[in-house]
Amino acid sequence: MALDPVGLNALLAPEPIDSVAHVIQVALTPVFMLSGVASLLTLFNTRLARVSDHVEEVAHRLNEANEDADETARLERHQRRLRRRIFALDSAVMLGGVGGASTCGAALALFVGSLHNSQTVAWLIFLFGGALFCTVGALSAFLADTFLAWHGLKRDGALPKPVAMVKATR
C-alpha cells in the first residue's frame, strides 16, 4: 500500500498553522486599538473630574453673597462654559466606550468567523468601522472641550484661586 504524496503533503503542510497565526495577528490589531482607546478614556475621565471640581468651586463661590455684580457675571459665564465642557467630555467618554466595545466586538467576530468558517466581513466592517467612527467622535468631543477651555481662558482669564487656597495663603 503506497502513500499518496499529495495526501501526505496536505497533512504535513504548515498552512493551517500559518492560517491560525494570521487570524491571531489580525485579531490582535483591534486589541492595540483598544489599548489606545483605554488610554484616551483615562485622559477624558481625569479631565472630566477636574472640570467637575471647577464646577463645584464656581457654584460655591456663586452661593457666597459678598461677590460683586461683575464677579458674579464672570462666574456665571465660567459656569456655563464649564457645563458645555462637561457635555463635550461626557460625549467623549460615551463615544470612547462604544468605540472600545465595538473594537472588542470586531476582535470577537474575527475569532468566531475563523472557528465557524462563516462570512464575517459585514460584522467586521460594521464593528471595526463603528469603533473607528466612535473613536474619531470621542477625539472630536475632546477637541471641543479643549477649544472651550482655551476660549474661556482667552476671554475671561483663569478662574480666581479657590477659596480654600486664598484662606491658606493668609
Secondary structure, 3 states (H helix, E strand, C coil): CCCCHHHHHHHHCCHHHHHHHHHHHHHHHHHHHHHHHHHHHHHHHHHHHHHHHHHHHHHHHHHCCCCCHHHHHHHHHHHHHHHHHHHHHHHHHHHHHHHHHHHHHHHHHHHHHHHHCCCCHHHHHHHHHHHHHHHHHHHHHHHHHHHHHHHHHHHHCCCCCCHHHHHHHC
